[in-house]
Structure formats: C-alpha cells, structure tokens
Amino acid sequence: MSDSSLSPHIALRERTRALEPAYSLLWGWRDRVEQWRAELRPRLRDLLALPGTAPDLSVRELHTVDEEGFSRTRIGYDVECGVAAVAWVCVPHDNEAPLPAVICAHPRGPGKDETVGLVDGEGGSPGPAFAAELAQRGYVTVAPDLRGFGERRGDETALATAGDLLGRPLAGMHVWDLLQAAQYARSRPDVNCSRVGVLGVGLGGIVGLLAAALDESLACVAACGGLSTYRELIVSRDCFLHGGPPELVVPGLLRYADLDDVVCLVPPRPVCLLQDPADRSVPHRGAEELLRRVKAGFALMGEDVKLQAEMPPAGGGPSTRGAYEFLDSWLKLPGRMD
C-alpha cells in the first residue's frame, strides 16, 4: 500500500503521465509519416463511429432575411436517417460567384444564432459573430447547430451517455454534423467547392480540427480557443474534477493519439490555431504543449509555411481577427489552393 494510492483520480493521472499513444507521430513515427497517416485516419474515424454513408440532404429553405452586405437564410436538411439539422446560410451581396465558403462551428452556448449576432454567447457576453462578419468579407458561410445546441438543444451529458451506450459518441455526432454542412456548401452553385474551409471557436474549433483531419476536401481549418492536449487535461485538471468539462472527448483516443496528432493529419492543407493565454477552459501548460507539438509535427513534414499557431495577447477571449486573415490568405488569393 505504501507505493499505491487509494484515489482513482491520482491513479489515472499517473497512468496518463506514462502513456505513449500507439500512433504518436513525434514518439514513434517520424520516419514513417505516410504509413502513420494511412493507419491513424481510419482509426480516428472508427473511434468517432461515423456513419458509413452520407444521406440525401433534402435541403429546405425556411426563411430569408436581408442584412447589411449579405442575405441570411435559415435552412433545414437531413444529416442521418431520421435526424434533421438546421443552419444559417449567409450569402454576400454583389459578389461574383463562385465564392469561397466557410463552415462556422459555434462554441458552447446558444448555438448558430451567436455566430450571426442574433444572441449573446455563453454567460451573456457578446460572442464573435463570425459567420456574419465573414459573409461581409465575401464568403458564403454555413453555420449549423451542432447536436445539443440551439434549435437542437438537449442535455449534453444525457446525449453523450446515450450515445456511448449505443456506440455513437457525441464527438462523432458533432463531427458528422459539420461534415454534412460542408457537403451542403459544396453542393451550392455559388460556392467554389475546392475553396471550402472551416472556422470554429471553442468546442467548434475541436470539432473543426477532427472534421478536417478526416475530410481531405476541406481546404483549410482555423480553431480559436479551448485548445490543449487531452493528456494535459487529465494531468493538470485531476480527471476533469475542476474547471468544467473538456471541449470534446473522443472515447479511447489517448490509447492511439492526442490532439496534436489529429491536427497533424490535416497537412498538406493549412491550419490556424489561436489560443488566448487567459482562457481558463483549458490548462495553460496543455495549450503550450499542443502548439509546441503541432509546430514540431509540421516541421517534420516540411509544412511549416502551412501552419499559424500562436497565443495572441491575453485579455479579449479567443480572437477571430487572425483567423480571418488566415482564411483570406488561403481561400481568396489566386493560386494558393487551386
């Protein structure tokens, strides 16, 4: 007993400290990158338990509102058999089609309405209305409600528990929702289907990174806030007893990989990671570790120029300004993606 602890939390934390995930790029696959990518991507898809085939979306336009510089349309569509979704679609005025598009993934809180500025974010403070602001910059934007939020509101713990019992983790449902929003964007005649990117904030940023790791047709991805290695969430947060829930949990992931490995599946497509050092939703050490390991992974693959990973000045929450410039650089400039 002298060398053991009665606390299951301490035991899990110590086990996590010693863990070497089977598909950690930096620990064991430095000279086998293509094999690593070929083996980890299907493993990740299995862990998320994504459906095998995509449905006919059966898109319904519900109503349209004219805003300054763009129109905003509420649509409904099917994401699975018997499962419907809703999204805002913002289309710029007076722009020559086909246009680049951005799938906008919301943080925890009220859902898609926050991304177009209709409601304040979690806690009552205004969040970044990035779907509306990007439309004013010349993008078609699609902002869906992820399952459990907005018009698809439901208790997140109950959804996650039921999903786990059915072998469908909530993380996988969120990723599938985003992938179907991207499929819809690519089907629009006013969208350049080779220039569809993702911008997510908080929860939506992690969902966006997972989606981009799996769907190679997504041209680039930007994630703002809530960024940390999963390993450090366990080690620093005492198994999530303090500081609220993690942004997204992929059951079994740490046996195979961590979030830095997920991000490193995205190249050769560009990635932007922006983390406010004042963000208390994740441990600061975990954010630093994630950015460091992602930079090392991109350098290993010779893709440094495709990565923007930084902590902007503290104090304003996750800033989307740097993400807008990143998207402009990779989705708008001629010759960058085509």
N, C-alpha and C positions, 0 to 999 in steps of 0.2 A: 504493500500500500504506500510505502514511503515515496516511491517514484511515480505514483499514479495520482490522478485527480478524480474526485467524485463528480466534478462538474462536466456534464456532457458538452457544454459550450467550449470550455477550455480544451477538451479532447479533440473536438472538431477543428478548433483553431490551430492546434499544434499539428494535426494531420495535414491541414491545408498548407501550413508553412513548408512542410517537407514534400509537398506534391510536385511531381514532374508530369504534366499532362502529356499524353501519348503523341499528340500532334503539335507540340510547341515548336514553332518554326525556329526560334533562336536557340533552343536547347538541343534539338536533335536532328534538324532537317536542313541545315544551312547549305549543304552541297546537293540537296535533292528537292529543290523548290517545286519543280513541275510535278513530281510524284506527290509531294506534300499537298499541293493544291488539288490534285486529282483525287486524293483519298479523303481529305478533310471536308471538302464541299458536300459530297453526298452524305457523309457522317452528320454534318450540321443539319442538312435537310431532314434526315431521319430523326434527330433529336427534337426538331421542331414539329415533326409529324404533319408536314404539309400535305394537302390533298394531291393525288396523282395527276389530276387533270383540272383545267380551268373551265368554268361553266360559260354558257352564253350569258353575257352580262344583262341583256334585256333592259337597256337603259331607258328610263322615263324622265323627261324634263318636267319638273313640278311647278316652278315659277321663276321669273327673271326680274331682277331689279337693276336699274341703271345707276351706276356710281360715277364718281369723278375719274374719268380716264379709262373706265372698264365697265363691262356688264358682269353681274353676279347671278348665276343660275343654280338653283338647288335641284339636284338630280337624285334619283333612286336607281339602284341596279342590284343584281344578284351576284353574290360572291361565292356561294355554295348552294347546293340543293336545299331549299327551304330557309336560306339565310340571306336577308337583304341588307343593303347598306345605303347610306346617304352621304352626299358630299356637296360642297360648294365648288363650282367651276367658274373661275374668273377669266374673262377674255378681254384683252386690251382693245380700246377703240383705235381706229385709224392706223393699224399696223399691217404690213404686207405679209400675208401667210405664205408658206408655213412658218410658224413661230416655234422657238424653243419652249419647253414646258418644264414645270417643276411640281413634283408631288410634295405637298406640305403636310408634315406629320406633327400633330399637336403634342404639347406636353400633358401631364396630368392636369385635370381641371375640367372646364366646361366643354372641351372638345373643339370641333371645327369652327364654331362661332367665334372663338377667341382669335383664330388665325385671320379672320376678315374684319376684326374690330367691332363686332356686334356686342360682345360682353367682355368684362374684365377677366383676368386669369385667376388661378387658384389663390385664395387669400384676399380677393377683392382688388388687387392691384392690376393696372393695365398690363397686359402681355404684349409681345410683339405681334402686330397684325401682319405677319409676313406674307400670307397668301395675297392680301390686298396690295401690299407695298410692291411685291414682285410683279403683279399684274400692271401696276403703274409704271414699272420699269420695262415692260414689253414682253412679259412671259404669259403664256396660258398657265394658270395654276389650278390644281385639283387638290382640294383639302377634304379628306374623308373623316368621318367619325370612326375611330377605332372601337372595337367591341368593348363595351363597358363605359363609354363616354358619350356625351352629347345626347342625340336622339336615340342612341343605342345604349343608354345608361343602364348600368347594373352593378351590383356589388362586386368589386374586383376580386376579393378573396373568395367569394362564393363561385364566381366564374372560373377562377384558377383551380379551385378544389374539384369542381365538377369536371373540368377539362382534364385534369390529371387522372381522375378515375376512369375517364373514357379514352385515355391515351392521346389527348389533344391539348397540350399545354397552351396556356393563354398567350405566351410569347409567339407560338406558331400561328395562332389565330390573328394576332396583330400583324405579323409579317405577311400573312396571306391577304389580309385586308389591304395592305399597302401595295402588294404586287398586283392585285386586281384593279386598284386605282391607276397604277401605271399602265396596265393593259388597256384600260379605257382611254387614257390620254393618248396612247399610240394609235388608237383607232380613229381619232378625230382628224378630219381632213385639213384643219387649220394648224396642225401640230407637225413639226419635223420629228418623225419617230426616232431618228438617230440622235436627237438632242433633248432627251428627257432625263432630268436629274431629280434628286431628292434633297430636301432640306427639312431636318427635324430638330425639335427643341426638347430637351429633357428626355422623357420617355420616348417621344417621337424620334429623337436622334439615334437611340439604340435600335429601335425598330428599323429605321432607315439604313443603318450600317448592316444589320442582318439581311435585309432585303437586297441591298447592293452586293453583298458577298455571294448571294445565291443567283441573282438575276443579272447576267452579263450584258443584257440590253440596256440597263440603266447606265447612262453616260458618266455620271459623277454623283457624289454624295457629300453633303455637309451636315455635321452634327454639332449642336451648340448646347453645352451644359449637361450635367449629370453623368460625366464621363469618368470612369475608373476601371481598373482591372477588377474582375469578380473576386480574384484571390484576395486582394487587399480589402474588399468589402467585408469578407469573413474575418480576416485577421484583425483589422482595425475596429470593426463595429461589433465584435463579440457576437457573431452569428446573427446580426441584424436586430439585436435587442434594443439598440439605441439609434436615434437619428432617422426613424421612419423606414419604409420599405425600399428596397433597391429599385432602380428604374425598370428593370426587366430581368426575369430569371428564366434561363433555359435549362430545364432539368437534365442533370448529368453532364453538362458542358465541361466542367472542370476536370473530368476524367480524361478529356481529349484535348482541350484548348482553352484559352482565355480570350477576352475581348480583343486584345492586340492581335491575336491570330485571325480572328474574324475580320478585323479591319484590313489585315494584310492579304486577305483573299480578294480584295477589290482591285488592286493593280492588275493591268496597266491603266485602269481608269483612275481619275483623280479623286482625292479625298481631302476634306477640310474638317479639322477638329478644333473647336474653340471652347475653352473651359475657363469660366470665371473663377479665379482663386478664392473668392469669397463664397462660392457655392458650398453650402453645408449639407447638401443632399448626398454627397459622396466624400470620403476621406481625401484630404489634400494629397497625402502620400500616394493614394491609389491613382489620382489623376496624373500626378507627375510620372508615376511608373508606367501608366498607359502611354502617355505621349513619348516617353523615352523609348519604350519597346517598339512602338509603331515606327518611330524615326529609324531605329536600328533595322527593322524589317524592310522598310522601303530602301534604305541604303544597301542592304544585302542584295536586293533585287535590281538595283540600279535605277530606281524610280523616284529618287529624291525630288525631282522637279514636279512630280505629280502630287506632292504632299504639302499641305499647310496645316501645321499642328502647333498651337500656341495657347498661352494663357494671356489674354488681353488684360489691361489694367483692371484692378478689382473695383467692385462697388456698384456696378449697374446691372447685375444679373447677366445671363448669357446674351451677349451682343450678337445681332444678326448682320450688322453692317459689314464685317469682314466676310461673312458667308455670301452676301450679295455680290461683293466684288469678285469672290472666287467663282460664283456661278456665271457672272458676266464674262470672266476670262475664258472659261471652258465651254460655255454653251452658246455664247454670242459671237465670239471672234471667228472670222472665216479661217478655215484650215486647221483649227485646233482639234476638232473631233471627227470631221468627215474624212 
